Amino acid sequence: MKKFLLAILVLAFVFTPVFGGVGHAADKMKVAFIYVGPHNDGGWTQAHDNGRIYLEKHVPGVITSYSENVPEGAPAEKVIRDYANQGYKVIFATSFGFMDPMYNVAKDYPNVIFEHCAGYKTRKNMGTYFGRMYQPDYLAGIIAGFMTKSNYIGFVAPFSIPEVVREIDAFTIGVQEVNKKAKVHVIWTNSWFDPVKEANAANTFLANGADIIASGTDSPAPLQAAEKKGKYSIGYDSDMAKFAPKSVLTSRIWHWGIFYARAVKEVKAGTWKSTEYWGGMKDGIISLAPYGPMVPEKVKAYVKKRKDQILAGTFDPFDGPIYDQKGKLRVKKGQQLSDKDKLSLQWFVQGVVGSIPKSGS
């Protein structure tokens, strides 16, 4: 009997939303977050959870809760629908694979505000949001291009959706700008968060001569693999220096709280409208983390010059001329890859070694 009661308690804990904030929920606007990974993964999901905490601190009258490790696809629909049924006014879904489930639920709850991260489907009560991560990706590529000695850089990538292809391309454009000899090699893990697969991919690169590992996945495992071999690395999502302090040159990081606070303030004020938000470094939603002590001042100075140009709007990483892997001119000199093409990008730039699975996964 005791074992039965214990099992019931464990199940109740697993499937009950985790609440933040203090005070009575009835007195506050209820806001929910759907996470694809654990809230403390050290990467993507933790960056979103930091944004949730930021929201609570900066917007009075809000209480938040979250569900973590939610599978993408159909299982997510039940989680989102449950929050809508429980009186949550705003629901944020923080992974690409939550798009269709949220789109389905939003139709049935016109008085609830839905926001989906990285997607492209909208309704009157459902917006999308993302950041121009390709800007710090490019800057990180400059650092890698300067600091590689072997000219072999490994990029651990999750899924071959445009978001990830764009990051690899921008990173490689930065690498090639300062070091034409350097190549960026790609391995797909087909998972957002799988430390074992991520470490295996990094170790494959290292065995083949890579001296810098860049990660586009959610755990610090690739960076830790690089540190074990005495090589450099570049993190993603959150500042990952604490996981591999002797290895991490910098990280490309998200500051989601800026968007979360803005969106919820608009809902509270009655001014929210469905938009397709795509903010850049100028908005503060993305940035580079502090440099590791191994990054030379001359490299920092070059990166600062390019960063200032991006902030001023006088330069974009996707300014032409840009050639693809086969040497075909894709963007002419004096032109820039359009936002529409950036958002649907499915070709690699010159300097990338690897292919893009046609399945997009």
FIKE-145303 format. One record per residue (C-alpha): chain; x, y, z; residue number from 1. Coordinates in nm, 4 decimals. Each point is the difference from the previous one (the first is absolute). Layout:
N
(r "A"; (X; Y; Z); NUM)
...
//
This chain:
361
(r "A"; (0.0000; 0.0000; 0.0000); 1)
(r "A"; (0.2830; 0.2377; 0.0865); 2)
(r "A"; (0.1671; -0.0683; -0.3378); 3)
(r "A"; (-0.3305; 0.0718; -0.1783); 4)
(r "A"; (-0.0436; 0.3338; 0.1779); 5)
(r "A"; (0.3610; 0.0942; -0.0743); 6)
(r "A"; (-0.0523; -0.0737; -0.3708); 7)
(r "A"; (-0.3073; 0.2238; -0.0054); 8)
(r "A"; (0.1955; 0.2837; 0.1602); 9)
(r "A"; (0.2844; -0.0359; -0.2519); 10)
(r "A"; (-0.2397; 0.0097; -0.2966); 11)
(r "A"; (-0.1718; 0.3054; 0.1418); 12)
(r "A"; (0.3356; 0.1773; 0.0287); 13)
(r "A"; (0.1101; -0.0833; -0.3563); 14)
(r "A"; (-0.3175; 0.1183; -0.1709); 15)
(r "A"; (-0.0732; 0.3051; 0.2158); 16)
(r "A"; (0.1195; 0.3318; -0.1467); 17)
(r "A"; (0.2892; 0.1598; 0.1861); 18)
(r "A"; (-0.0908; 0.3421; 0.1345); 19)
(r "A"; (0.2154; 0.3066; 0.0498); 20)
(r "A"; (-0.0792; 0.3251; 0.1739); 21)
(r "A"; (-0.1605; 0.0573; 0.3357); 22)
(r "A"; (-0.3445; 0.0982; 0.1228); 23)
(r "A"; (-0.3427; -0.1217; -0.1036); 24)
(r "A"; (-0.0405; -0.1070; -0.3615); 25)
(r "A"; (-0.3536; 0.1405; -0.0017); 26)
(r "A"; (0.1412; 0.3491; 0.0509); 27)
(r "A"; (0.2404; -0.0188; -0.2938); 28)
(r "A"; (0.0069; -0.0538; -0.3753); 29)
(r "A"; (0.0951; -0.3624; -0.0628); 30)
(r "A"; (0.2698; -0.0577; -0.2627); 31)
(r "A"; (0.1187; -0.3446; -0.1118); 32)
(r "A"; (0.3152; -0.1243; -0.1725); 33)
(r "A"; (0.0402; -0.3272; -0.1920); 34)
(r "A"; (0.3581; -0.1331; -0.0039); 35)
(r "A"; (0.1441; -0.2688; -0.2271); 36)
(r "A"; (0.2824; -0.0816; 0.2430); 37)
(r "A"; (0.0769; 0.0256; 0.3722); 38)
(r "A"; (-0.0215; 0.3521; 0.1399); 39)
(r "A"; (0.3600; -0.0255; 0.1231); 40)
(r "A"; (0.1607; -0.1491; -0.3130); 41)
(r "A"; (0.2690; 0.2682; -0.0032); 42)
(r "A"; (-0.1037; 0.1074; -0.3502); 43)
(r "A"; (-0.3156; 0.0697; -0.2012); 44)
(r "A"; (-0.2668; -0.0818; 0.2552); 45)
(r "A"; (0.1889; 0.1578; 0.2872); 46)
(r "A"; (0.0266; 0.3206; -0.2039); 47)
(r "A"; (-0.3797; -0.0009; -0.0338); 48)
(r "A"; (-0.0422; -0.0749; 0.3686); 49)
(r "A"; (0.2288; 0.2917; 0.0822); 50)
(r "A"; (-0.2366; 0.2056; -0.2159); 51)
(r "A"; (-0.2979; -0.1261; 0.2024); 52)
(r "A"; (0.1711; 0.1064; 0.3224); 53)
(r "A"; (0.0841; 0.3376; -0.1557); 54)
(r "A"; (-0.3685; 0.0415; -0.0881); 55)
(r "A"; (-0.1092; -0.0596; 0.3587); 56)
(r "A"; (0.2529; 0.2517; 0.1298); 57)
(r "A"; (-0.0772; 0.2748; -0.2493); 58)
(r "A"; (-0.3766; -0.0216; -0.0523); 59)
(r "A"; (-0.2144; 0.0357; 0.3145); 60)
(r "A"; (-0.3142; -0.2053; 0.0377); 61)
(r "A"; (0.1231; -0.3108; -0.1823); 62)
(r "A"; (0.0316; -0.3607; 0.1123); 63)
(r "A"; (0.1670; -0.2565; -0.2246); 64)
(r "A"; (0.0193; -0.3757; -0.0312); 65)
(r "A"; (0.1745; -0.2336; -0.2410); 66)
(r "A"; (-0.0042; -0.3538; -0.1310); 67)
(r "A"; (0.3380; -0.1462; -0.0936); 68)
(r "A"; (0.1137; -0.2912; -0.2169); 69)
(r "A"; (-0.3177; 0.0285; -0.2087); 70)
(r "A"; (0.0281; -0.2068; -0.3224); 71)
(r "A"; (-0.0446; 0.1927; -0.3226); 72)
(r "A"; (-0.3060; -0.0809; -0.2082); 73)
(r "A"; (-0.3316; -0.1396; 0.1207); 74)
(r "A"; (0.0918; -0.0476; 0.3694); 75)
(r "A"; (0.0606; 0.3740; 0.0283); 76)
(r "A"; (-0.3568; 0.0794; -0.1053); 77)
(r "A"; (-0.1448; -0.1500; 0.3176); 78)
(r "A"; (0.2415; 0.1954; 0.2187); 79)
(r "A"; (-0.0832; 0.3289; -0.1744); 80)
(r "A"; (-0.3734; -0.0728; 0.0081); 81)
(r "A"; (0.0129; -0.0808; 0.3712); 82)
(r "A"; (0.1571; 0.3374; 0.0748); 83)
(r "A"; (-0.2688; 0.1756; -0.2053); 84)
(r "A"; (-0.2692; -0.1889; 0.1924); 85)
(r "A"; (0.1600; 0.0990; 0.3299); 86)
(r "A"; (-0.0417; 0.3716; -0.0649); 87)
(r "A"; (0.3454; 0.0946; -0.1215); 88)
(r "A"; (-0.0195; 0.3289; -0.1874); 89)
(r "A"; (0.3317; -0.0278; -0.1882); 90)
(r "A"; (0.1769; -0.3177; -0.1146); 91)
(r "A"; (0.3521; -0.0090; -0.1456); 92)
(r "A"; (0.1111; -0.3114; -0.1930); 93)
(r "A"; (0.3765; 0.0017; -0.0240); 94)
(r "A"; (0.0936; -0.2491; -0.2717); 95)
(r "A"; (-0.0585; -0.0257; -0.3747); 96)
(r "A"; (-0.1825; -0.3338; 0.0281); 97)
(r "A"; (-0.2710; 0.1541; 0.2193); 98)
(r "A"; (-0.1277; 0.2119; -0.2911); 99)
(r "A"; (-0.2815; -0.2190; -0.1347); 100)
(r "A"; (-0.1269; -0.1060; 0.3446); 101)
(r "A"; (-0.0189; 0.3632; 0.1103); 102)
(r "A"; (-0.1611; 0.1038; -0.3279); 103)
(r "A"; (-0.2710; -0.2619; 0.0535); 104)
(r "A"; (-0.0695; 0.1040; 0.3597); 105)
(r "A"; (-0.0004; 0.3733; -0.0753); 106)
(r "A"; (-0.2993; -0.0436; -0.2309); 107)
(r "A"; (-0.2096; -0.1303; 0.2893); 108)
(r "A"; (0.0969; 0.2671; 0.2557); 109)
(r "A"; (-0.0382; 0.3441; -0.1619); 110)
(r "A"; (0.0310; 0.1777; 0.3364); 111)
(r "A"; (0.3408; -0.1508; 0.0789); 112)
(r "A"; (0.3211; 0.1485; -0.1421); 113)
(r "A"; (0.2421; -0.2495; -0.1516); 114)
(r "A"; (0.3626; 0.0666; -0.0978); 115)
(r "A"; (0.2120; -0.2547; -0.1879); 116)
(r "A"; (0.3786; 0.0089; -0.0191); 117)
(r "A"; (0.1721; -0.0443; -0.3387); 118)
(r "A"; (-0.3107; -0.0902; -0.1989); 119)
(r "A"; (-0.1869; 0.1598; -0.2875); 120)
(r "A"; (-0.3711; -0.0685; 0.0596); 121)
(r "A"; (-0.2125; 0.2740; 0.1554); 122)
(r "A"; (-0.3592; 0.0722; 0.0971); 123)
(r "A"; (-0.1725; 0.3098; 0.1305); 124)
(r "A"; (0.0843; -0.1237; 0.3516); 125)
(r "A"; (0.3310; -0.1730; -0.0866); 126)
(r "A"; (0.3272; 0.1714; -0.0803); 127)
(r "A"; (0.3525; -0.1223; -0.0674); 128)
(r "A"; (0.3320; 0.1149; 0.1412); 129)
(r "A"; (0.3673; -0.0616; -0.0597); 130)
(r "A"; (0.3312; 0.1818; -0.0132); 131)
(r "A"; (0.2541; 0.0674; -0.2722); 132)
(r "A"; (0.2486; -0.2383; 0.1550); 133)
(r "A"; (0.1893; 0.0016; -0.3277); 134)
(r "A"; (0.1515; 0.3322; 0.1096); 135)
(r "A"; (0.1943; -0.1378; 0.3017); 136)
(r "A"; (0.0524; -0.3247; -0.1959); 137)
(r "A"; (0.1935; 0.2031; -0.2553); 138)
(r "A"; (0.2007; 0.1785; 0.2687); 139)
(r "A"; (0.0836; -0.3313; 0.1661); 140)
(r "A"; (0.1142; -0.1289; -0.3388); 141)
(r "A"; (0.2481; 0.2869; -0.0236); 142)
(r "A"; (0.1471; -0.1065; 0.3339); 143)
(r "A"; (0.0248; -0.3622; -0.1129); 144)
(r "A"; (0.1587; 0.1003; -0.3307); 145)
(r "A"; (0.2696; 0.1990; 0.1765); 146)
(r "A"; (0.0750; -0.2623; 0.2638); 147)
(r "A"; (0.0010; -0.3305; -0.1858); 148)
(r "A"; (0.3437; -0.1422; -0.0748); 149)
(r "A"; (-0.1091; -0.3178; -0.1761); 150)
(r "A"; (-0.2590; 0.1813; -0.2135); 151)
(r "A"; (-0.2425; -0.2793; 0.0901); 152)
(r "A"; (-0.3027; 0.1222; 0.1965); 153)
(r "A"; (-0.2800; -0.2360; 0.1032); 154)
(r "A"; (-0.3635; 0.1117; 0.0284); 155)
(r "A"; (-0.2348; -0.2275; 0.1983); 156)
(r "A"; (-0.3466; 0.0623; -0.1470); 157)
(r "A"; (-0.3481; -0.1253; 0.1024); 158)
(r "A"; (-0.2549; 0.0055; -0.2852); 159)
(r "A"; (0.0410; 0.1310; -0.3555); 160)
(r "A"; (-0.2767; 0.2594; 0.0250); 161)
(r "A"; (0.0683; 0.3505; -0.1404); 162)
(r "A"; (0.0697; 0.1387; 0.3478); 163)
(r "A"; (0.2988; -0.2322; 0.0429); 164)
(r "A"; (0.1231; 0.0218; -0.3610); 165)
(r "A"; (-0.0045; 0.3794; 0.0373); 166)
(r "A"; (0.2129; -0.0227; 0.3146); 167)
(r "A"; (0.2581; -0.2265; -0.1657); 168)
(r "A"; (0.0163; 0.2246; -0.3069); 169)
(r "A"; (0.0418; 0.3214; 0.1987); 170)
(r "A"; (0.2653; -0.1620; 0.2191); 171)
(r "A"; (0.1876; -0.1191; -0.3083); 172)
(r "A"; (-0.0226; 0.3417; -0.1668); 173)
(r "A"; (0.1746; 0.1409; 0.3077); 174)
(r "A"; (0.2649; -0.2734; -0.0069); 175)
(r "A"; (0.0724; 0.0485; -0.3691); 176)
(r "A"; (0.0155; 0.3779; 0.0258); 177)
(r "A"; (0.3198; -0.0205; 0.2042); 178)
(r "A"; (0.1320; -0.3431; -0.1029); 179)
(r "A"; (-0.0731; -0.1369; -0.3469); 180)
(r "A"; (0.1856; -0.3217; 0.0780); 181)
(r "A"; (-0.2263; -0.0974; 0.2884); 182)
(r "A"; (-0.2931; -0.2353; -0.0577); 183)
(r "A"; (-0.3087; -0.0654; 0.2136); 184)
(r "A"; (-0.0963; -0.3681; 0.0173); 185)
(r "A"; (-0.3567; -0.0960; 0.0985); 186)
(r "A"; (-0.1434; -0.3034; 0.1783); 187)
(r "A"; (-0.3770; -0.0258; 0.0603); 188)
(r "A"; (-0.1170; -0.1525; 0.3297); 189)
(r "A"; (-0.3718; 0.0017; -0.0907); 190)
(r "A"; (-0.0765; 0.1084; 0.3544); 191)
(r "A"; (-0.0212; 0.3289; 0.1850); 192)
(r "A"; (0.1279; -0.1431; 0.3253); 193)
(r "A"; (0.2003; -0.3210; 0.0121); 194)
(r "A"; (0.3316; 0.0419; 0.1860); 195)
(r "A"; (0.1270; -0.3426; -0.1086); 196)
(r "A"; (-0.0576; 0.0635; -0.3721); 197)
(r "A"; (0.1384; 0.3521; 0.0302); 198)
(r "A"; (0.3184; -0.1204; 0.1716); 199)
(r "A"; (0.0433; -0.2791; -0.2569); 200)
(r "A"; (-0.0265; 0.2497; -0.2859); 201)
(r "A"; (0.2573; 0.2266; 0.1637); 202)
(r "A"; (0.2364; -0.2905; 0.0604); 203)
(r "A"; (-0.0273; -0.1000; -0.3665); 204)
(r "A"; (0.1049; 0.3504; -0.1005); 205)
(r "A"; (0.2851; 0.0021; 0.2514); 206)
(r "A"; (0.1272; -0.3360; -0.1206); 207)
(r "A"; (0.0093; 0.1397; -0.3533); 208)
(r "A"; (0.2065; 0.3039; 0.0964); 209)
(r "A"; (-0.2466; 0.2649; 0.1105); 210)
(r "A"; (0.1406; 0.2541; 0.2445); 211)
(r "A"; (-0.3251; 0.1943; 0.0485); 212)
(r "A"; (-0.3468; -0.1435; 0.0651); 213)
(r "A"; (-0.3079; 0.2187; -0.0494); 214)
(r "A"; (-0.3324; -0.1210; 0.1347); 215)
(r "A"; (-0.3500; 0.0630; -0.1281); 216)
(r "A"; (-0.1566; -0.2490; 0.2403); 217)
(r "A"; (-0.1262; 0.0494; 0.3532); 218)
(r "A"; (0.2478; -0.1633; 0.2367); 219)
(r "A"; (0.3607; 0.0901; 0.0865); 220)
(r "A"; (0.1190; -0.3535; -0.0854); 221)
(r "A"; (0.1829; 0.0976; -0.3250); 222)
(r "A"; (0.1896; 0.2742; 0.1833); 223)
(r "A"; (0.0982; -0.2339; 0.2806); 224)
(r "A"; (0.1269; -0.2494; -0.2568); 225)
(r "A"; (0.2152; 0.2729; -0.1527); 226)
(r "A"; (0.1392; 0.1007; 0.3381); 227)
(r "A"; (0.1003; -0.3588; 0.0779); 228)
(r "A"; (0.2139; 0.0048; -0.3158); 229)
(r "A"; (0.1457; 0.3430; 0.0732); 230)
(r "A"; (-0.1888; 0.1657; -0.2881); 231)
(r "A"; (-0.2181; 0.3103; -0.0268); 232)
(r "A"; (-0.3768; 0.0194; -0.0332); 233)
(r "A"; (-0.2896; 0.2397; -0.0534); 234)
(r "A"; (-0.3234; -0.0401; 0.1946); 235)
(r "A"; (-0.3613; 0.0624; -0.0851); 236)
(r "A"; (-0.3255; 0.1078; 0.1696); 237)
(r "A"; (0.1467; 0.0980; 0.3379); 238)
(r "A"; (0.3459; 0.1022; 0.1183); 239)
(r "A"; (0.1642; -0.3427; 0.0208); 240)
(r "A"; (0.3413; 0.1108; 0.1273); 241)
(r "A"; (-0.0638; -0.1457; 0.3446); 242)
(r "A"; (-0.0257; -0.3504; -0.1476); 243)
(r "A"; (0.3353; 0.0155; -0.1831); 244)
(r "A"; (0.1872; 0.3113; 0.1173); 245)
(r "A"; (0.3308; -0.0918; -0.1655); 246)
(r "A"; (-0.1675; -0.0643; -0.3341); 247)
(r "A"; (-0.2865; 0.2435; -0.0623); 248)
(r "A"; (0.0986; 0.3029; -0.2082); 249)
(r "A"; (-0.3503; 0.1485; 0.0252); 250)
(r "A"; (-0.3646; -0.1056; -0.0374); 251)
(r "A"; (-0.2833; 0.1287; -0.2159); 252)
(r "A"; (-0.2729; 0.0684; 0.2524); 253)
(r "A"; (-0.3696; 0.0819; 0.0286); 254)
(r "A"; (-0.1650; 0.2591; 0.2248); 255)
(r "A"; (-0.3623; -0.1126; -0.0352); 256)
(r "A"; (-0.1221; 0.1949; 0.3012); 257)
(r "A"; (0.0067; 0.3228; -0.2012); 258)
(r "A"; (-0.2619; -0.1366; -0.2378); 259)
(r "A"; (-0.2030; -0.1784; 0.2685); 260)
(r "A"; (-0.0309; 0.3133; 0.2101); 261)
(r "A"; (-0.0979; 0.2114; -0.3004); 262)
(r "A"; (-0.2638; -0.2458; -0.1225); 263)
(r "A"; (-0.1640; -0.0464; 0.3413); 264)
(r "A"; (-0.0029; 0.3756; 0.0644); 265)
(r "A"; (-0.1844; 0.0422; -0.3302); 266)
(r "A"; (-0.2526; -0.2672; 0.0967); 267)
(r "A"; (-0.0604; 0.1681; 0.3355); 268)
(r "A"; (-0.0414; 0.3368; -0.1719); 269)
(r "A"; (-0.2335; -0.1401; -0.2654); 270)
(r "A"; (0.2360; 0.1046; -0.2823); 271)
(r "A"; (0.1342; -0.3435; -0.0997); 272)
(r "A"; (-0.0300; -0.0940; -0.3660); 273)
(r "A"; (0.1132; -0.3083; -0.1842); 274)
(r "A"; (0.3401; 0.0681; -0.1560); 275)
(r "A"; (0.2953; -0.1881; -0.1439); 276)
(r "A"; (0.2739; 0.1381; 0.2226); 277)
(r "A"; (0.3609; -0.0434; -0.1150); 278)
(r "A"; (0.2239; 0.2176; 0.2121); 279)
(r "A"; (0.3731; 0.0494; -0.0238); 280)
(r "A"; (0.2932; 0.1056; 0.2157); 281)
(r "A"; (-0.1313; 0.3555; -0.0033); 282)
(r "A"; (-0.3066; -0.1206; 0.1940); 283)
(r "A"; (0.2196; -0.1784; 0.2519); 284)
(r "A"; (-0.1706; -0.3362; -0.0502); 285)
(r "A"; (0.3275; -0.1585; -0.1194); 286)
(r "A"; (0.3687; 0.0631; 0.0640); 287)
(r "A"; (0.3417; -0.1513; 0.0460); 288)
(r "A"; (0.0931; -0.1116; 0.3489); 289)
(r "A"; (0.3182; 0.1383; 0.1622); 290)
(r "A"; (0.3202; -0.1213; -0.1637); 291)
(r "A"; (0.2219; -0.2642; 0.1495); 292)
(r "A"; (0.3420; 0.1237; 0.1160); 293)
(r "A"; (0.1665; -0.1724; -0.2971); 294)
(r "A"; (-0.1582; 0.2341; -0.2593); 295)
(r "A"; (0.2580; 0.2629; -0.1104); 296)
(r "A"; (-0.0775; 0.3715; 0.0104); 297)
(r "A"; (0.0499; 0.0363; -0.3762); 298)
(r "A"; (-0.2731; -0.2593; -0.0579); 299)
(r "A"; (-0.2341; 0.1796; 0.2397); 300)
(r "A"; (0.0667; 0.3272; -0.1812); 301)
(r "A"; (-0.0879; -0.1484; -0.3396); 302)
(r "A"; (-0.3188; -0.1531; 0.1371); 303)
(r "A"; (-0.0962; 0.3320; 0.1608); 304)
(r "A"; (0.0420; 0.1795; -0.3325); 305)
(r "A"; (-0.2358; -0.2407; -0.1744); 306)
(r "A"; (-0.2440; -0.0005; 0.2920); 307)
(r "A"; (-0.0207; 0.3796; -0.0061); 308)
(r "A"; (-0.0701; -0.0100; -0.3738); 309)
(r "A"; (-0.2815; -0.2518; 0.0511); 310)
(r "A"; (-0.1509; 0.2132; 0.2785); 311)
(r "A"; (0.0232; 0.3081; -0.2207); 312)
(r "A"; (-0.1737; -0.1796; -0.2849); 313)
(r "A"; (0.2915; 0.0555; -0.2403); 314)
(r "A"; (0.0968; -0.3664; -0.0262); 315)
(r "A"; (-0.1756; -0.3379; -0.0031); 316)
(r "A"; (0.1704; -0.3408; 0.0102); 317)
(r "A"; (-0.1970; -0.0964; -0.3101); 318)
(r "A"; (0.1206; 0.2928; -0.2113); 319)
(r "A"; (0.1274; -0.1133; -0.3399); 320)
(r "A"; (0.1933; -0.1345; -0.1677); 321)
(r "A"; (-0.0902; -0.3424; 0.1422); 322)
(r "A"; (0.0794; -0.3281; -0.1749); 323)
(r "A"; (-0.1426; -0.3407; 0.0830); 324)
(r "A"; (0.1932; -0.3244; 0.0486); 325)
(r "A"; (0.0138; -0.0639; -0.3748); 326)
(r "A"; (0.1358; 0.3457; -0.0747); 327)
(r "A"; (-0.3272; 0.1377; -0.1321); 328)
(r "A"; (-0.0561; 0.3702; 0.0660); 329)
(r "A"; (-0.3106; 0.0224; 0.2201); 330)
(r "A"; (0.0137; 0.3643; 0.1114); 331)
(r "A"; (0.1585; 0.2638; -0.2212); 332)
(r "A"; (0.2334; 0.2696; 0.1269); 333)
(r "A"; (-0.1988; 0.2998; 0.1184); 334)
(r "A"; (-0.3037; -0.2161; 0.0780); 335)
(r "A"; (-0.1146; -0.1790; 0.3150); 336)
(r "A"; (-0.1778; -0.3300; 0.0548); 337)
(r "A"; (-0.3631; 0.0905; 0.0708); 338)
(r "A"; (-0.1715; -0.0844; 0.3265); 339)
(r "A"; (-0.2306; -0.2327; -0.1911); 340)
(r "A"; (0.2979; -0.1933; -0.1360); 341)
(r "A"; (0.1742; -0.0002; 0.3382); 342)
(r "A"; (-0.3086; -0.1513; 0.1591); 343)
(r "A"; (-0.0169; -0.2811; -0.2575); 344)
(r "A"; (0.3740; -0.0569; -0.0458); 345)
(r "A"; (0.0868; -0.3508; -0.1151); 346)
(r "A"; (0.3445; 0.0311; -0.1592); 347)
(r "A"; (0.3492; 0.0187; 0.1447); 348)
(r "A"; (0.2462; 0.2782; -0.0727); 349)
(r "A"; (0.3514; -0.0511; -0.1267); 350)
(r "A"; (0.2204; -0.1344; 0.2767); 351)
(r "A"; (-0.2489; -0.2486; 0.1472); 352)
(r "A"; (0.0836; -0.3708; -0.0259); 353)
(r "A"; (-0.3131; -0.2093; 0.0279); 354)
(r "A"; (-0.3474; -0.0366; -0.1472); 355)
(r "A"; (-0.3535; 0.0961; 0.0968); 356)
(r "A"; (-0.2341; -0.2981; 0.0374); 357)
(r "A"; (-0.2947; 0.0443; -0.2326); 358)
(r "A"; (-0.2387; -0.1186; 0.2679); 359)
(r "A"; (0.0842; 0.3094; 0.2064); 360)
(r "A"; (0.0754; -0.2221; 0.2970); 361)
//
